Amino acid sequence: MTDFLDNLLADSGAAVPVTIEPGDVNSPEVVRLLAACCAEIDVIYGNTEPMAPEIAGIDEPGAAFVLARENERAVGCGAIRPHTA
């Protein structure tokens, strides 16, 4: 996974001071980010019941969960996994 992320970031040419690192889906930072994302989706789509985050497939070979930080502060997260047909 680290080689994949290193190559992705090296090719991005990003000038934004954001770092990407492996993340833990159960960490307080990730739980907070996912809850905020779900709450925003609920507002956008007018959901009457709160949406619950679902993280599936993270244990599959080649999959990764990553955390984005800006100046040490967690600002985003996401899952990367191979697409299967």
PyMOL Python script that loads the backbone (N, CA, C, O; Angstrom):
from pymol import cmd

cmd.read_pdbstr("""\
ATOM      1  N   MET A   1       0.808  -1.180   0.000  1.00  0.00           N
ATOM      2  CA  MET A   1       0.000   0.000   0.000  1.00  0.00           C
ATOM      3  C   MET A   1       0.863   1.259   0.000  1.00  0.00           C
ATOM      4  O   MET A   1       0.551   2.213  -0.713  1.00  0.00           O
ATOM      5  N   THR A   2       1.923   1.281   0.771  1.00  0.00           N
ATOM      6  CA  THR A   2       2.766   2.467   0.856  1.00  0.00           C
ATOM      7  C   THR A   2       3.365   2.820  -0.498  1.00  0.00           C
ATOM      8  O   THR A   2       3.423   3.998  -0.849  1.00  0.00           O
ATOM      9  N   ASP A   3       3.815   1.829  -1.270  1.00  0.00           N
ATOM     10  CA  ASP A   3       4.362   2.108  -2.596  1.00  0.00           C
ATOM     11  C   ASP A   3       3.322   2.768  -3.485  1.00  0.00           C
ATOM     12  O   ASP A   3       3.629   3.711  -4.215  1.00  0.00           O
ATOM     13  N   PHE A   4       2.076   2.265  -3.424  1.00  0.00           N
ATOM     14  CA  PHE A   4       1.005   2.842  -4.228  1.00  0.00           C
ATOM     15  C   PHE A   4       0.801   4.308  -3.863  1.00  0.00           C
ATOM     16  O   PHE A   4       0.736   5.162  -4.747  1.00  0.00           O
ATOM     17  N   LEU A   5       0.700   4.608  -2.570  1.00  0.00           N
ATOM     18  CA  LEU A   5       0.486   5.984  -2.133  1.00  0.00           C
ATOM     19  C   LEU A   5       1.670   6.876  -2.490  1.00  0.00           C
ATOM     20  O   LEU A   5       1.484   8.006  -2.943  1.00  0.00           O
ATOM     21  N   ASP A   6       2.881   6.375  -2.288  1.00  0.00           N
ATOM     22  CA  ASP A   6       4.066   7.158  -2.639  1.00  0.00           C
ATOM     23  C   ASP A   6       4.059   7.527  -4.112  1.00  0.00           C
ATOM     24  O   ASP A   6       4.329   8.676  -4.461  1.00  0.00           O
ATOM     25  N   ASN A   7       3.755   6.570  -4.981  1.00  0.00           N
ATOM     26  CA  ASN A   7       3.717   6.831  -6.423  1.00  0.00           C
ATOM     27  C   ASN A   7       2.603   7.806  -6.780  1.00  0.00           C
ATOM     28  O   ASN A   7       2.802   8.706  -7.596  1.00  0.00           O
ATOM     29  N   LEU A   8       1.439   7.635  -6.177  1.00  0.00           N
ATOM     30  CA  LEU A   8       0.312   8.513  -6.450  1.00  0.00           C
ATOM     31  C   LEU A   8       0.642   9.949  -6.078  1.00  0.00           C
ATOM     32  O   LEU A   8       0.370  10.871  -6.847  1.00  0.00           O
ATOM     33  N   LEU A   9       1.221  10.141  -4.912  1.00  0.00           N
ATOM     34  CA  LEU A   9       1.541  11.479  -4.451  1.00  0.00           C
ATOM     35  C   LEU A   9       2.695  12.094  -5.225  1.00  0.00           C
ATOM     36  O   LEU A   9       2.699  13.301  -5.468  1.00  0.00           O
ATOM     37  N   ALA A  10       3.662  11.294  -5.610  1.00  0.00           N
ATOM     38  CA  ALA A  10       4.799  11.805  -6.367  1.00  0.00           C
ATOM     39  C   ALA A  10       4.360  12.314  -7.735  1.00  0.00           C
ATOM     40  O   ALA A  10       4.930  13.272  -8.257  1.00  0.00           O
ATOM     41  N   ASP A  11       3.341  11.672  -8.316  1.00  0.00           N
ATOM     42  CA  ASP A  11       2.869  12.050  -9.642  1.00  0.00           C
ATOM     43  C   ASP A  11       1.845  13.181  -9.609  1.00  0.00           C
ATOM     44  O   ASP A  11       1.510  13.729 -10.659  1.00  0.00           O
ATOM     45  N   SER A  12       1.346  13.537  -8.443  1.00  0.00           N
ATOM     46  CA  SER A  12       0.245  14.499  -8.375  1.00  0.00           C
ATOM     47  C   SER A  12       0.687  15.937  -8.622  1.00  0.00           C
ATOM     48  O   SER A  12      -0.092  16.735  -9.144  1.00  0.00           O
ATOM     49  N   GLY A  13       1.909  16.283  -8.261  1.00  0.00           N
ATOM     50  CA  GLY A  13       2.369  17.654  -8.413  1.00  0.00           C
ATOM     51  C   GLY A  13       1.610  18.626  -7.516  1.00  0.00           C
ATOM     52  O   GLY A  13       1.600  19.828  -7.780  1.00  0.00           O
ATOM     53  N   ALA A  14       0.979  18.125  -6.466  1.00  0.00           N
ATOM     54  CA  ALA A  14       0.157  18.951  -5.585  1.00  0.00           C
ATOM     55  C   ALA A  14       0.998  20.008  -4.878  1.00  0.00           C
ATOM     56  O   ALA A  14       2.079  19.714  -4.366  1.00  0.00           O
ATOM     57  N   ALA A  15       0.493  21.246  -4.853  1.00  0.00           N
ATOM     58  CA  ALA A  15       1.175  22.336  -4.169  1.00  0.00           C
ATOM     59  C   ALA A  15       0.518  22.652  -2.832  1.00  0.00           C
ATOM     60  O   ALA A  15       0.993  23.521  -2.101  1.00  0.00           O
ATOM     61  N   VAL A  16      -0.554  21.965  -2.509  1.00  0.00           N
ATOM     62  CA  VAL A  16      -1.274  22.189  -1.257  1.00  0.00           C
ATOM     63  C   VAL A  16      -0.536  21.455  -0.137  1.00  0.00           C
ATOM     64  O   VAL A  16      -0.126  20.309  -0.324  1.00  0.00           O
ATOM     65  N   PRO A  17      -0.360  22.094   1.022  1.00  0.00           N
ATOM     66  CA  PRO A  17       0.362  21.444   2.120  1.00  0.00           C
ATOM     67  C   PRO A  17      -0.498  20.402   2.838  1.00  0.00           C
ATOM     68  O   PRO A  17      -0.810  20.551   4.019  1.00  0.00           O
ATOM     69  N   VAL A  18      -0.871  19.363   2.122  1.00  0.00           N
ATOM     70  CA  VAL A  18      -1.682  18.282   2.684  1.00  0.00           C
ATOM     71  C   VAL A  18      -0.854  17.010   2.638  1.00  0.00           C
ATOM     72  O   VAL A  18      -0.212  16.714   1.631  1.00  0.00           O
ATOM     73  N   THR A  19      -0.872  16.264   3.723  1.00  0.00           N
ATOM     74  CA  THR A  19      -0.187  14.975   3.750  1.00  0.00           C
ATOM     75  C   THR A  19      -1.238  13.876   3.779  1.00  0.00           C
ATOM     76  O   THR A  19      -2.309  14.032   4.365  1.00  0.00           O
ATOM     77  N   ILE A  20      -0.914  12.769   3.137  1.00  0.00           N
ATOM     78  CA  ILE A  20      -1.781  11.595   3.100  1.00  0.00           C
ATOM     79  C   ILE A  20      -1.046  10.480   3.823  1.00  0.00           C
ATOM     80  O   ILE A  20       0.127  10.215   3.559  1.00  0.00           O
ATOM     81  N   GLU A  21      -1.752   9.833   4.738  1.00  0.00           N
ATOM     82  CA  GLU A  21      -1.131   8.755   5.508  1.00  0.00           C
ATOM     83  C   GLU A  21      -2.151   7.640   5.710  1.00  0.00           C
ATOM     84  O   GLU A  21      -3.354   7.869   5.587  1.00  0.00           O
ATOM     85  N   PRO A  22      -1.681   6.443   6.016  1.00  0.00           N
ATOM     86  CA  PRO A  22      -2.624   5.368   6.332  1.00  0.00           C
ATOM     87  C   PRO A  22      -3.503   5.793   7.514  1.00  0.00           C
ATOM     88  O   PRO A  22      -3.022   6.419   8.459  1.00  0.00           O
ATOM     89  N   GLY A  23      -4.780   5.450   7.455  1.00  0.00           N
ATOM     90  CA  GLY A  23      -5.699   5.831   8.516  1.00  0.00           C
ATOM     91  C   GLY A  23      -6.335   4.622   9.184  1.00  0.00           C
ATOM     92  O   GLY A  23      -6.342   3.521   8.633  1.00  0.00           O
ATOM     93  N   ASP A  24      -6.858   4.842  10.354  1.00  0.00           N
ATOM     94  CA  ASP A  24      -7.571   3.815  11.119  1.00  0.00           C
ATOM     95  C   ASP A  24      -9.040   4.212  11.153  1.00  0.00           C
ATOM     96  O   ASP A  24      -9.383   5.264  11.694  1.00  0.00           O
ATOM     97  N   VAL A  25      -9.919   3.380  10.579  1.00  0.00           N
ATOM     98  CA  VAL A  25     -11.336   3.721  10.503  1.00  0.00           C
ATOM     99  C   VAL A  25     -11.984   3.881  11.878  1.00  0.00           C
ATOM    100  O   VAL A  25     -13.070   4.450  11.982  1.00  0.00           O
ATOM    101  N   ASN A  26     -11.341   3.393  12.919  1.00  0.00           N
ATOM    102  CA  ASN A  26     -11.899   3.489  14.269  1.00  0.00           C
ATOM    103  C   ASN A  26     -11.305   4.629  15.092  1.00  0.00           C
ATOM    104  O   ASN A  26     -11.683   4.811  16.249  1.00  0.00           O
ATOM    105  N   SER A  27     -10.381   5.398  14.514  1.00  0.00           N
ATOM    106  CA  SER A  27      -9.778   6.495  15.278  1.00  0.00           C
ATOM    107  C   SER A  27     -10.806   7.615  15.476  1.00  0.00           C
ATOM    108  O   SER A  27     -11.686   7.799  14.636  1.00  0.00           O
ATOM    109  N   PRO A  28     -10.699   8.359  16.575  1.00  0.00           N
ATOM    110  CA  PRO A  28     -11.648   9.457  16.826  1.00  0.00           C
ATOM    111  C   PRO A  28     -11.689  10.476  15.683  1.00  0.00           C
ATOM    112  O   PRO A  28     -12.757  11.002  15.368  1.00  0.00           O
ATOM    113  N   GLU A  29     -10.543  10.761  15.061  1.00  0.00           N
ATOM    114  CA  GLU A  29     -10.507  11.722  13.954  1.00  0.00           C
ATOM    115  C   GLU A  29     -11.336  11.237  12.776  1.00  0.00           C
ATOM    116  O   GLU A  29     -12.108  12.000  12.195  1.00  0.00           O
ATOM    117  N   VAL A  30     -11.176   9.966  12.425  1.00  0.00           N
ATOM    118  CA  VAL A  30     -11.910   9.411  11.286  1.00  0.00           C
ATOM    119  C   VAL A  30     -13.398   9.311  11.607  1.00  0.00           C
ATOM    120  O   VAL A  30     -14.235   9.619  10.759  1.00  0.00           O
ATOM    121  N   VAL A  31     -13.729   8.890  12.803  1.00  0.00           N
ATOM    122  CA  VAL A  31     -15.135   8.807  13.204  1.00  0.00           C
ATOM    123  C   VAL A  31     -15.785  10.191  13.091  1.00  0.00           C
ATOM    124  O   VAL A  31     -16.915  10.311  12.618  1.00  0.00           O
ATOM    125  N   ARG A  32     -15.069  11.236  13.527  1.00  0.00           N
ATOM    126  CA  ARG A  32     -15.590  12.612  13.440  1.00  0.00           C
ATOM    127  C   ARG A  32     -15.775  13.036  11.988  1.00  0.00           C
ATOM    128  O   ARG A  32     -16.806  13.613  11.642  1.00  0.00           O
ATOM    129  N   LEU A  33     -14.795  12.760  11.134  1.00  0.00           N
ATOM    130  CA  LEU A  33     -14.896  13.137   9.728  1.00  0.00           C
ATOM    131  C   LEU A  33     -16.047  12.417   9.031  1.00  0.00           C
ATOM    132  O   LEU A  33     -16.794  13.032   8.271  1.00  0.00           O
ATOM    133  N   LEU A  34     -16.193  11.121   9.284  1.00  0.00           N
ATOM    134  CA  LEU A  34     -17.269  10.355   8.646  1.00  0.00           C
ATOM    135  C   LEU A  34     -18.638  10.825   9.141  1.00  0.00           C
ATOM    136  O   LEU A  34     -19.585  10.897   8.358  1.00  0.00           O
ATOM    137  N   ALA A  35     -18.752  11.143  10.423  1.00  0.00           N
ATOM    138  CA  ALA A  35     -20.019  11.631  10.952  1.00  0.00           C
ATOM    139  C   ALA A  35     -20.395  12.974  10.313  1.00  0.00           C
ATOM    140  O   ALA A  35     -21.557  13.204   9.979  1.00  0.00           O
ATOM    141  N   ALA A  36     -19.407  13.852  10.147  1.00  0.00           N
ATOM    142  CA  ALA A  36     -19.665  15.150   9.512  1.00  0.00           C
ATOM    143  C   ALA A  36     -20.082  14.973   8.052  1.00  0.00           C
ATOM    144  O   ALA A  36     -20.971  15.673   7.568  1.00  0.00           O
ATOM    145  N   CYS A  37     -19.446  14.049   7.363  1.00  0.00           N
ATOM    146  CA  CYS A  37     -19.785  13.779   5.962  1.00  0.00           C
ATOM    147  C   CYS A  37     -21.220  13.263   5.855  1.00  0.00           C
ATOM    148  O   CYS A  37     -21.993  13.730   5.018  1.00  0.00           O
ATOM    149  N   CYS A  38     -21.568  12.308   6.698  1.00  0.00           N
ATOM    150  CA  CYS A  38     -22.920  11.739   6.672  1.00  0.00           C
ATOM    151  C   CYS A  38     -23.966  12.801   7.012  1.00  0.00           C
ATOM    152  O   CYS A  38     -25.029  12.841   6.392  1.00  0.00           O
ATOM    153  N   ALA A  39     -23.675  13.657   7.988  1.00  0.00           N
ATOM    154  CA  ALA A  39     -24.609  14.720   8.362  1.00  0.00           C
ATOM    155  C   ALA A  39     -24.828  15.680   7.195  1.00  0.00           C
ATOM    156  O   ALA A  39     -25.953  16.118   6.955  1.00  0.00           O
ATOM    157  N   GLU A  40     -23.759  16.009   6.471  1.00  0.00           N
ATOM    158  CA  GLU A  40     -23.885  16.905   5.325  1.00  0.00           C
ATOM    159  C   GLU A  40     -24.707  16.255   4.211  1.00  0.00           C
ATOM    160  O   GLU A  40     -25.540  16.913   3.589  1.00  0.00           O
ATOM    161  N   ILE A  41     -24.476  14.977   3.962  1.00  0.00           N
ATOM    162  CA  ILE A  41     -25.261  14.255   2.953  1.00  0.00           C
ATOM    163  C   ILE A  41     -26.733  14.220   3.347  1.00  0.00           C
ATOM    164  O   ILE A  41     -27.609  14.381   2.497  1.00  0.00           O
ATOM    165  N   ASP A  42     -27.009  14.008   4.637  1.00  0.00           N
ATOM    166  CA  ASP A  42     -28.394  14.002   5.114  1.00  0.00           C
ATOM    167  C   ASP A  42     -29.091  15.322   4.803  1.00  0.00           C
ATOM    168  O   ASP A  42     -30.244  15.332   4.372  1.00  0.00           O
ATOM    169  N   VAL A  43     -28.394  16.434   5.021  1.00  0.00           N
ATOM    170  CA  VAL A  43     -28.971  17.751   4.752  1.00  0.00           C
ATOM    171  C   VAL A  43     -29.182  17.941   3.251  1.00  0.00           C
ATOM    172  O   VAL A  43     -30.246  18.387   2.823  1.00  0.00           O
ATOM    173  N   ILE A  44     -28.181  17.606   2.463  1.00  0.00           N
ATOM    174  CA  ILE A  44     -28.270  17.798   1.011  1.00  0.00           C
ATOM    175  C   ILE A  44     -29.445  17.029   0.419  1.00  0.00           C
ATOM    176  O   ILE A  44     -30.187  17.563  -0.406  1.00  0.00           O
ATOM    177  N   TYR A  45     -29.616  15.784   0.837  1.00  0.00           N
ATOM    178  CA  TYR A  45     -30.637  14.934   0.242  1.00  0.00           C
ATOM    179  C   TYR A  45     -31.926  14.860   1.057  1.00  0.00           C
ATOM    180  O   TYR A  45     -32.836  14.112   0.699  1.00  0.00           O
ATOM    181  N   GLY A  46     -32.018  15.619   2.143  1.00  0.00           N
ATOM    182  CA  GLY A  46     -33.230  15.653   2.936  1.00  0.00           C
ATOM    183  C   GLY A  46     -33.574  14.335   3.607  1.00  0.00           C
ATOM    184  O   GLY A  46     -34.749  14.009   3.778  1.00  0.00           O
ATOM    185  N   ASN A  47     -32.558  13.581   3.986  1.00  0.00           N
ATOM    186  CA  ASN A  47     -32.802  12.300   4.655  1.00  0.00           C
ATOM    187  C   ASN A  47     -33.539  12.533   5.969  1.00  0.00           C
ATOM    188  O   ASN A  47     -33.190  13.429   6.738  1.00  0.00           O
ATOM    189  N   THR A  48     -34.551  11.726   6.214  1.00  0.00           N
ATOM    190  CA  THR A  48     -35.309  11.862   7.454  1.00  0.00           C
ATOM    191  C   THR A  48     -34.697  11.035   8.577  1.00  0.00           C
ATOM    192  O   THR A  48     -34.968  11.286   9.751  1.00  0.00           O
ATOM    193  N   GLU A  49     -33.870  10.045   8.223  1.00  0.00           N
ATOM    194  CA  GLU A  49     -33.147   9.265   9.226  1.00  0.00           C
ATOM    195  C   GLU A  49     -31.654   9.444   8.972  1.00  0.00           C
ATOM    196  O   GLU A  49     -31.215   9.445   7.822  1.00  0.00           O
ATOM    197  N   PRO A  50     -30.876   9.595  10.037  1.00  0.00           N
ATOM    198  CA  PRO A  50     -29.432   9.809   9.857  1.00  0.00           C
ATOM    199  C   PRO A  50     -28.771   8.664   9.085  1.00  0.00           C
ATOM    200  O   PRO A  50     -29.062   7.488   9.306  1.00  0.00           O
ATOM    201  N   MET A  51     -27.879   9.044   8.178  1.00  0.00           N
ATOM    202  CA  MET A  51     -27.104   8.070   7.417  1.00  0.00           C
ATOM    203  C   MET A  51     -25.959   7.567   8.298  1.00  0.00           C
ATOM    204  O   MET A  51     -25.358   8.342   9.042  1.00  0.00           O
ATOM    205  N   ALA A  52     -25.662   6.287   8.215  1.00  0.00           N
ATOM    206  CA  ALA A  52     -24.539   5.713   8.964  1.00  0.00           C
ATOM    207  C   ALA A  52     -23.420   5.385   7.980  1.00  0.00           C
ATOM    208  O   ALA A  52     -23.680   4.810   6.923  1.00  0.00           O
ATOM    209  N   PRO A  53     -22.182   5.744   8.311  1.00  0.00           N
ATOM    210  CA  PRO A  53     -21.079   5.439   7.393  1.00  0.00           C
ATOM    211  C   PRO A  53     -20.850   3.935   7.292  1.00  0.00           C
ATOM    212  O   PRO A  53     -20.937   3.210   8.283  1.00  0.00           O
ATOM    213  N   GLU A  54     -20.558   3.485   6.086  1.00  0.00           N
ATOM    214  CA  GLU A  54     -20.240   2.079   5.860  1.00  0.00           C
ATOM    215  C   GLU A  54     -18.886   2.003   5.166  1.00  0.00           C
ATOM    216  O   GLU A  54     -18.700   2.560   4.084  1.00  0.00           O
ATOM    217  N   ILE A  55     -17.964   1.324   5.783  1.00  0.00           N
ATOM    218  CA  ILE A  55     -16.638   1.136   5.209  1.00  0.00           C
ATOM    219  C   ILE A  55     -16.514  -0.351   4.908  1.00  0.00           C
ATOM    220  O   ILE A  55     -16.288  -1.156   5.811  1.00  0.00           O
ATOM    221  N   ALA A  56     -16.660  -0.711   3.650  1.00  0.00           N
ATOM    222  CA  ALA A  56     -16.604  -2.121   3.249  1.00  0.00           C
ATOM    223  C   ALA A  56     -15.384  -2.372   2.368  1.00  0.00           C
ATOM    224  O   ALA A  56     -14.968  -1.504   1.601  1.00  0.00           O
ATOM    225  N   GLY A  57     -14.836  -3.537   2.485  1.00  0.00           N
ATOM    226  CA  GLY A  57     -13.753  -3.950   1.604  1.00  0.00           C
ATOM    227  C   GLY A  57     -12.369  -3.479   1.983  1.00  0.00           C
ATOM    228  O   GLY A  57     -11.429  -3.662   1.208  1.00  0.00           O
ATOM    229  N   ILE A  58     -12.210  -2.876   3.151  1.00  0.00           N
ATOM    230  CA  ILE A  58     -10.902  -2.357   3.554  1.00  0.00           C
ATOM    231  C   ILE A  58      -9.906  -3.479   3.808  1.00  0.00           C
ATOM    232  O   ILE A  58      -8.698  -3.271   3.690  1.00  0.00           O
ATOM    233  N   ASP A  59     -10.391  -4.658   4.154  1.00  0.00           N
ATOM    234  CA  ASP A  59      -9.494  -5.778   4.435  1.00  0.00           C
ATOM    235  C   ASP A  59      -9.107  -6.558   3.190  1.00  0.00           C
ATOM    236  O   ASP A  59      -8.344  -7.520   3.280  1.00  0.00           O
ATOM    237  N   GLU A  60      -9.620  -6.160   2.021  1.00  0.00           N
ATOM    238  CA  GLU A  60      -9.287  -6.851   0.776  1.00  0.00           C
ATOM    239  C   GLU A  60      -7.837  -6.558   0.376  1.00  0.00           C
ATOM    240  O   GLU A  60      -7.312  -5.487   0.683  1.00  0.00           O
ATOM    241  N   PRO A  61      -7.196  -7.502  -0.305  1.00  0.00           N
ATOM    242  CA  PRO A  61      -5.837  -7.243  -0.797  1.00  0.00           C
ATOM    243  C   PRO A  61      -5.825  -6.012  -1.714  1.00  0.00           C
ATOM    244  O   PRO A  61      -6.681  -5.864  -2.586  1.00  0.00           O
ATOM    245  N   GLY A  62      -4.854  -5.146  -1.502  1.00  0.00           N
ATOM    246  CA  GLY A  62      -4.706  -3.953  -2.328  1.00  0.00           C
ATOM    247  C   GLY A  62      -5.540  -2.782  -1.867  1.00  0.00           C
ATOM    248  O   GLY A  62      -5.444  -1.705  -2.457  1.00  0.00           O
ATOM    249  N   ALA A  63      -6.354  -2.941  -0.840  1.00  0.00           N
ATOM    250  CA  ALA A  63      -7.202  -1.857  -0.339  1.00  0.00           C
ATOM    251  C   ALA A  63      -6.468  -1.069   0.739  1.00  0.00           C
ATOM    252  O   ALA A  63      -5.565  -1.582   1.400  1.00  0.00           O
ATOM    253  N   ALA A  64      -6.870   0.175   0.903  1.00  0.00           N
ATOM    254  CA  ALA A  64      -6.267   1.027   1.933  1.00  0.00           C
ATOM    255  C   ALA A  64      -7.279   2.065   2.389  1.00  0.00           C
ATOM    256  O   ALA A  64      -8.149   2.478   1.623  1.00  0.00           O
ATOM    257  N   PHE A  65      -7.159   2.476   3.621  1.00  0.00           N
ATOM    258  CA  PHE A  65      -7.934   3.602   4.131  1.00  0.00           C
ATOM    259  C   PHE A  65      -6.926   4.680   4.466  1.00  0.00           C
ATOM    260  O   PHE A  65      -5.950   4.417   5.168  1.00  0.00           O
ATOM    261  N   VAL A  66      -7.146   5.890   3.975  1.00  0.00           N
ATOM    262  CA  VAL A  66      -6.168   6.958   4.153  1.00  0.00           C
ATOM    263  C   VAL A  66      -6.790   8.167   4.841  1.00  0.00           C
ATOM    264  O   VAL A  66      -8.000   8.388   4.797  1.00  0.00           O
ATOM    265  N   LEU A  67      -5.924   8.929   5.470  1.00  0.00           N
ATOM    266  CA  LEU A  67      -6.300  10.130   6.197  1.00  0.00           C
ATOM    267  C   LEU A  67      -5.498  11.293   5.630  1.00  0.00           C
ATOM    268  O   LEU A  67      -4.283  11.190   5.454  1.00  0.00           O
ATOM    269  N   ALA A  68      -6.179  12.397   5.345  1.00  0.00           N
ATOM    270  CA  ALA A  68      -5.520  13.602   4.839  1.00  0.00           C
ATOM    271  C   ALA A  68      -5.374  14.592   5.989  1.00  0.00           C
ATOM    272  O   ALA A  68      -6.310  14.829   6.752  1.00  0.00           O
ATOM    273  N   ARG A  69      -4.184  15.159   6.092  1.00  0.00           N
ATOM    274  CA  ARG A  69      -3.916  16.157   7.140  1.00  0.00           C
ATOM    275  C   ARG A  69      -3.391  17.446   6.512  1.00  0.00           C
ATOM    276  O   ARG A  69      -2.625  17.436   5.549  1.00  0.00           O
ATOM    277  N   GLU A  70      -3.834  18.542   7.095  1.00  0.00           N
ATOM    278  CA  GLU A  70      -3.310  19.854   6.732  1.00  0.00           C
ATOM    279  C   GLU A  70      -2.808  20.487   8.019  1.00  0.00           C
ATOM    280  O   GLU A  70      -3.586  20.765   8.932  1.00  0.00           O
ATOM    281  N   ASN A  71      -1.511  20.709   8.083  1.00  0.00           N
ATOM    282  CA  ASN A  71      -0.897  21.251   9.305  1.00  0.00           C
ATOM    283  C   ASN A  71      -1.272  20.410  10.523  1.00  0.00           C
ATOM    284  O   ASN A  71      -1.698  20.952  11.543  1.00  0.00           O
ATOM    285  N   GLU A  72      -1.118  19.098  10.423  1.00  0.00           N
ATOM    286  CA  GLU A  72      -1.369  18.140  11.499  1.00  0.00           C
ATOM    287  C   GLU A  72      -2.856  17.901  11.790  1.00  0.00           C
ATOM    288  O   GLU A  72      -3.186  16.984  12.542  1.00  0.00           O
ATOM    289  N   ARG A  73      -3.753  18.698  11.219  1.00  0.00           N
ATOM    290  CA  ARG A  73      -5.194  18.570  11.474  1.00  0.00           C
ATOM    291  C   ARG A  73      -5.824  17.636  10.435  1.00  0.00           C
ATOM    292  O   ARG A  73      -5.598  17.800   9.236  1.00  0.00           O
ATOM    293  N   ALA A  74      -6.610  16.665  10.890  1.00  0.00           N
ATOM    294  CA  ALA A  74      -7.302  15.755   9.980  1.00  0.00           C
ATOM    295  C   ALA A  74      -8.378  16.526   9.225  1.00  0.00           C
ATOM    296  O   ALA A  74      -9.276  17.106   9.835  1.00  0.00           O
ATOM    297  N   VAL A  75      -8.283  16.530   7.883  1.00  0.00           N
ATOM    298  CA  VAL A  75      -9.228  17.297   7.062  1.00  0.00           C
ATOM    299  C   VAL A  75      -9.977  16.428   6.050  1.00  0.00           C
ATOM    300  O   VAL A  75     -10.881  16.923   5.378  1.00  0.00           O
ATOM    301  N   GLY A  76      -9.631  15.167   5.928  1.00  0.00           N
ATOM    302  CA  GLY A  76     -10.331  14.307   4.981  1.00  0.00           C
ATOM    303  C   GLY A  76      -9.867  12.866   5.135  1.00  0.00           C
ATOM    304  O   GLY A  76      -8.825  12.584   5.727  1.00  0.00           O
ATOM    305  N   CYS A  77     -10.669  11.967   4.586  1.00  0.00           N
ATOM    306  CA  CYS A  77     -10.306  10.553   4.627  1.00  0.00           C
ATOM    307  C   CYS A  77     -11.023   9.848   3.490  1.00  0.00           C
ATOM    308  O   CYS A  77     -11.967  10.377   2.903  1.00  0.00           O
ATOM    309  N   GLY A  78     -10.563   8.661   3.197  1.00  0.00           N
ATOM    310  CA  GLY A  78     -11.204   7.902   2.133  1.00  0.00           C
ATOM    311  C   GLY A  78     -10.610   6.520   1.980  1.00  0.00           C
ATOM    312  O   GLY A  78      -9.541   6.210   2.505  1.00  0.00           O
ATOM    313  N   ALA A  79     -11.328   5.713   1.254  1.00  0.00           N
ATOM    314  CA  ALA A  79     -10.893   4.340   0.999  1.00  0.00           C
ATOM    315  C   ALA A  79     -10.462   4.203  -0.450  1.00  0.00           C
ATOM    316  O   ALA A  79     -11.043   4.802  -1.354  1.00  0.00           O
ATOM    317  N   ILE A  80      -9.436   3.406  -0.641  1.00  0.00           N
ATOM    318  CA  ILE A  80      -8.947   3.090  -1.966  1.00  0.00           C
ATOM    319  C   ILE A  80      -8.953   1.568  -2.060  1.00  0.00           C
ATOM    320  O   ILE A  80      -8.384   0.888  -1.206  1.00  0.00           O
ATOM    321  N   ARG A  81      -9.592   1.036  -3.091  1.00  0.00           N
ATOM    322  CA  ARG A  81      -9.569  -0.405  -3.256  1.00  0.00           C
ATOM    323  C   ARG A  81      -9.640  -0.745  -4.722  1.00  0.00           C
ATOM    324  O   ARG A  81     -10.176   0.027  -5.516  1.00  0.00           O
ATOM    325  N   PRO A  82      -9.107  -1.886  -5.089  1.00  0.00           N
ATOM    326  CA  PRO A  82      -9.124  -2.287  -6.495  1.00  0.00           C
ATOM    327  C   PRO A  82     -10.565  -2.484  -6.990  1.00  0.00           C
ATOM    328  O   PRO A  82     -11.435  -2.946  -6.252  1.00  0.00           O
ATOM    329  N   HIS A  83     -10.783  -2.130  -8.226  1.00  0.00           N
ATOM    330  CA  HIS A  83     -12.084  -2.354  -8.847  1.00  0.00           C
ATOM    331  C   HIS A  83     -12.108  -3.748  -9.443  1.00  0.00           C
ATOM    332  O   HIS A  83     -11.176  -4.149 -10.141  1.00  0.00           O
ATOM    333  N   THR A  84     -13.157  -4.476  -9.174  1.00  0.00           N
ATOM    334  CA  THR A  84     -13.310  -5.799  -9.777  1.00  0.00           C
ATOM    335  C   THR A  84     -14.547  -5.788 -10.663  1.00  0.00           C
ATOM    336  O   THR A  84     -15.580  -5.216 -10.311  1.00  0.00           O
ATOM    337  N   ALA A  85     -14.423  -6.423 -11.806  1.00  0.00           N
ATOM    338  CA  ALA A  85     -15.540  -6.447 -12.762  1.00  0.00           C
ATOM    339  C   ALA A  85     -16.533  -7.519 -12.421  1.00  0.00           C
ATOM    340  O   ALA A  85     -17.533  -7.680 -13.121  1.00  0.00           O
TER     341      ALA A  85
END
""", "prot")
cmd.dss("prot")
cmd.show_as("cartoon", "prot")
cmd.util.cbc("prot")
cmd.orient("prot")
